[in-house]
Amino acid sequence: MLVRLNQPNESIRYLRSQYSITKELGDLQGQCKATSILALALESLGQPQEALEQLTTFANLADQINDAALQSQAQSSLGTERA
């Protein structure tokens, strides 16, 4: 919500926390959600390299759980087509 309200700085703290919690729980889908939204927040702050790192993590996680919808979303966000 904070990203949509144009408050990406505020959202980053929560998204990093969400990622840590979901990683600790082994929740790969939760990690996907956190990294994809974190990438949006970072991009809106003019941090494209860190955003790209988060999107790459998102794509790798989507591949690990073999979720076609998440894989498609990750590839679309990255602007690439992976083999």
Secondary structure, DSSP 8 states (H G I E B T S, - for coil): -TTTTT-HHHHHHHHHHHHHHHHHHT-HHHHHHHHHHHHHHHHHTT-HHHHHHHHHHHHHHHHHHT-HHHHHHHHHHHT----
